[in-house]
Each structure stands twice: as C-alpha cells, then as structure tokens.
Amino acid sequence: MKREYKLSSLILVMILASVLTMITSWLFFAIAGNSLIMTFVGQILLMILSLIFQFALSSGLLRNRMGSVGEYLNQVNYINGKIILINIIVQIVITFIVTLVTSFGGAFLFIAMVEAQPTTGTFVAILVALLIVAFILIYNLLISYSNFYMADFLVDSYRNIGIFEAIKNIFRIGKDLMGKTFMVYLKAAIIPIVLLIIMILLGRSNFGMGAAFLFTLIIIAMLIYSLVIGGIVLARMSDLYIDYMEVNRSKYLK
C-alpha cells in the first residue's frame, strides 16, 4: 500500500548528504596525500556519514513521513553503537567478497596471459566482471531494508537483539522482499535506460548543434531525475517494509 510522504524533505536531505560527502571526501583527499592510514580513516568517516543520512531517511519514513528536513535529521538521535557496528560489518562483507573474487579472477587472468591464451584471459575477465555485478546486485537486494529494520527494532533499550541475530533478520527480510524490491529498482531504471539509449543515438547522429542541445537537456533531465527518484524509491521501499511487518512482525519479536 502506498502511503503519503514529503518528497521535498527527502530530496533536500539527500542533497545535503551529497554535499557533505563531497566536501568530506575532498578534504581527506587533500589532507591524506599518500598516507594509507588517513585514506582508510577518510573511508570510514564517509561510510559513517552515509550511514547517518540513510538511517535518518529510513527512520523518518517509518516515524514521521510528512516531517520537515529538521525532523528527518533529528532521527540520527536514534543511532547507537550497535547500529553503526552492524552497518560496518555488512559493508566489510561485501568489500571482502568482491576483493576475493577479483583476486582469484586476477590470478587466473595472469596465468592465462603467461600461457599466451588471450581468449581464455578475455573470458575470465568477463566472467569475473559478471560475477561481481551479480553478487553486488543480489547482496544489495538482501540488505536493502537494513536501516528500516534497525530503525524499527534496534532503537529501544528494551529490545535486546544480538548483532548476528539482527544481521540474520536483515537478510531474511531482504530475501522475502527481493522480488518486489527488484521490481522497484527496475521501474526506477527504465527512464535512465531510455535516456541513455537516446544519448547514444544522438552521439552517432550528424544533427550538429541540435544534437548537442538535446544531449545537454538529457543530461540535465537525468540529474534532476536521479535526485527525485532516490526519494521515491526509498519511500516505496518503506511501504513494502511496513506492509511486510504488518503481517510478519511477530516472527521478529521472538
């Protein structure tokens, strides 16, 4: 069931998150230089910054959908150490597995190059790329509702849910809603795909300034769409989560 929400608040919070992330990233890039430690610290801070805004949006959509920007940002008061730790664990897992797959793929690719088998090397490179994309897609679908779950179940002191039990529940919810979540993402991707196809066709055309003007308009449209669709997708996912919990909440209160 679709519920009302204040899209303008979601968009403004997302813009604020993007600006702060870019500024933080630029500052650490300038300060870190060649320091691996500072680069690592910067990555952790960016991860936590992303967590704060994602959690604020998710929590706001559960508690105060029609709230102002300030009311959405106030949701960060619900964040605790357990929520931060779970997010870090979830991110470490995907980073570790992608690195592992890439390393194995790189090793096979190196062996193929040494043995002068370019066809095998190309096949391995494509296979590794497809495996990484498939894994990232499936994994992101499984953890799509992590912040909704944590904003719902891990913010009250009387709910003593363990870290690994919470992670198991996050994956369980993601698995149960995977099909519906995929359709939400697919519908959101249709317009960018169509615009991208038009841009490719324009790039191959000989329309001169007319094509360049249309190309610019499409880029502007895609930028605006990316801002708007992010809020719409998140709101739709909150609807799916609320509908799911209306039926299955008792399973997660044991």
C-alpha positions in Angstrom: 0.0 0.0 0.0 1.3 3.4 -1.0 1.4 6.0 1.8 1.8 9.8 1.8 5.2 11.2 2.4 7.0 14.6 1.9 9.2 14.1 -1.1 10.8 17.6 -0.8 12.2 16.7 2.6 13.7 13.5 1.3 15.3 15.3 -1.7 16.7 18.1 0.4 18.2 15.6 2.9 19.8 13.7 0.0 21.2 16.9 -1.5 22.7 17.8 2.0 24.2 14.3 2.2 25.8 14.6 -1.2 27.3 18.0 -0.5 28.7 17.0 2.9 30.0 13.7 1.4 31.8 15.6 -1.4 33.3 18.1 0.9 34.5 15.4 3.4 35.9 13.4 0.5 37.7 16.4 -1.0 39.2 17.4 2.4 40.5 13.9 3.2 41.9 13.6 -0.3 43.7 16.9 0.1 45.0 16.0 3.7 45.8 12.3 3.2 48.1 12.6 0.3 49.9 9.3 0.1 49.0 8.3 3.6 47.2 4.9 3.7 46.1 5.4 7.3 44.5 8.8 6.5 42.9 7.4 3.4 41.5 4.5 5.5 40.2 6.9 8.2 38.6 9.0 5.5 36.8 6.0 4.0 35.5 5.0 7.5 34.2 8.5 8.1 32.5 8.6 4.7 30.9 5.2 5.5 29.6 6.6 8.8 28.4 9.8 7.2 26.4 7.7 4.6 25.0 5.6 7.4 23.8 8.7 9.3 21.8 10.1 6.4 20.5 6.7 5.2 19.3 5.9 8.7 17.7 9.3 9.1 15.8 8.9 5.9 14.7 5.3 6.7 13.7 6.2 10.3 11.8 9.3 9.2 9.8 7.3 6.7 8.8 4.9 9.5 8.0 7.6 12.2 7.2 10.9 10.5 6.8 10.6 6.8 5.4 14.1 6.4 8.1 15.6 8.5 10.4 18.6 7.7 14.1 18.4 6.9 14.9 19.1 10.5 12.5 16.4 11.7 14.2 13.8 9.4 17.6 14.8 10.5 16.6 14.5 14.2 16.2 10.8 13.5 20.0 10.5 14.0 19.4 10.7 17.7 18.2 7.1 17.5 21.6 5.8 16.2 23.5 3.7 18.7 26.8 1.8 18.7 25.1 -1.5 17.6 23.5 0.1 14.6 26.9 1.6 13.5 28.7 -1.8 14.1 26.1 -3.8 12.1 26.4 -1.4 9.1 30.2 -1.7 9.2 30.0 -5.5 9.3 27.6 -5.5 6.4 29.9 -3.2 4.3 33.0 -5.2 5.2 31.4 -8.4 4.0 30.7 -7.1 0.5 34.1 -5.5 0.3 35.8 -8.7 1.3 33.9 -10.9 -1.1 34.4 -8.5 -4.1 38.1 -8.3 -3.3 38.3 -12.1 -3.0 36.5 -12.7 -6.4 38.7 -10.0 -8.0 41.9 -11.5 -6.6 41.0 -15.0 -7.9 40.0 -13.6 -11.2 43.2 -11.6 -11.5 45.2 -14.7 -10.7 43.5 -16.8 -13.4 43.9 -13.9 -15.8 47.6 -13.6 -15.1 48.0 -17.4 -15.7 46.2 -17.1 -19.0 48.4 -14.2 -20.1 51.6 -16.1 -19.1 50.4 -19.1 -21.1 49.6 -16.9 -24.0 45.9 -17.7 -24.1 44.2 -14.3 -24.8 40.8 -15.9 -25.4 40.8 -17.6 -22.0 42.0 -14.3 -20.4 39.2 -12.4 -22.0 36.6 -15.0 -20.9 37.9 -14.9 -17.3 37.8 -11.1 -17.2 34.2 -11.0 -18.5 33.2 -13.8 -16.1 34.8 -12.1 -13.1 33.1 -8.8 -14.0 29.7 -10.6 -14.4 30.1 -12.4 -11.0 31.0 -9.2 -9.2 28.0 -7.3 -10.7 25.7 -10.3 -9.9 26.9 -10.5 -6.4 26.7 -6.8 -5.7 23.1 -6.7 -7.1 21.9 -9.7 -5.0 23.7 -8.6 -1.9 22.3 -5.1 -2.1 18.8 -6.6 -2.6 19.3 -8.6 0.6 20.4 -5.7 2.7 18.0 -3.1 1.2 16.0 -3.0 4.4 18.8 -2.9 6.9 18.2 0.7 8.0 14.4 0.2 8.1 14.9 -2.9 10.3 17.4 -1.2 12.6 15.3 2.0 12.9 12.4 -0.2 13.8 13.9 -2.9 16.1 17.2 -1.6 17.5 16.5 1.8 18.8 14.7 0.9 22.1 16.8 -0.3 25.0 14.2 -3.0 25.9 14.7 -4.8 22.6 17.8 -6.8 23.4 18.5 -8.2 19.9 22.0 -9.6 19.3 24.2 -8.3 16.5 24.3 -11.5 14.5 20.6 -12.2 15.1 19.9 -8.7 13.7 22.1 -9.4 10.6 20.2 -12.7 10.1 16.9 -10.8 10.3 18.1 -8.2 7.8 18.9 -10.9 5.3 15.7 -12.7 5.9 13.6 -9.6 5.2 15.7 -8.8 2.1 15.2 -12.4 0.8 11.4 -12.3 1.4 11.0 -8.9 -0.3 13.7 -9.5 -3.0 11.3 -9.9 -5.9 9.3 -6.8 -5.0 12.4 -4.8 -4.4 13.9 -5.7 -7.7 10.8 -4.5 -9.5 11.0 -1.2 -7.7 14.6 -0.8 -8.8 13.7 -1.9 -12.4 10.9 0.6 -12.7 13.3 3.3 -11.5 15.9 2.3 -14.0 13.6 2.4 -17.1 13.7 6.1 -17.7 17.6 6.4 -17.4 18.0 3.5 -19.7 15.8 5.1 -22.4 17.6 8.4 -22.0 20.9 6.6 -22.2 19.9 5.0 -25.5 18.7 8.4 -26.9 22.1 9.8 -25.9 24.0 7.0 -27.7 21.8 7.6 -30.8 22.4 11.3 -30.6 26.2 10.7 -30.3 26.1 8.8 -33.5 24.0 11.3 -35.4 25.0 14.3 -37.6 22.5 16.8 -36.2 25.2 19.3 -35.2 24.2 21.9 -32.6 20.7 20.4 -32.4 22.0 17.1 -31.1 24.4 18.9 -28.7 21.4 20.9 -27.3 19.3 17.8 -26.8 22.3 16.0 -25.3 22.6 18.8 -22.7 18.9 18.7 -21.9 19.0 14.9 -21.4 22.0 15.2 -19.0 20.1 17.9 -17.0 17.0 15.7 -17.0 19.0 12.7 -15.8 20.5 14.8 -12.9 17.0 16.0 -11.8 15.6 12.5 -12.2 18.4 11.0 -10.1 17.5 13.4 -7.2 13.8 12.8 -7.4 13.8 9.0 -8.0 16.1 8.4 -5.0 13.4 9.7 -2.6 10.6 7.9 -4.5 12.4 4.5 -4.4 13.2 4.9 -0.7 9.5 5.8 0.1 8.3 2.8 -1.9 10.6 0.5 -0.1 9.4 1.9 3.2 5.8 1.0 2.1 7.0 -2.6 1.3 8.7 -2.9 4.7 5.7 -1.6 6.6 3.3 -3.9 4.7 5.6 -6.8 5.4 5.9 -6.1 9.1 2.2 -5.7 9.5 2.0 -9.4 8.6 5.3 -10.8 9.9 6.3 -8.6 12.9 5.6 -11.4 15.4 8.3 -13.5 13.8 10.9 -10.9 14.7 9.8 -10.4 18.3 10.6 -13.9 19.5 
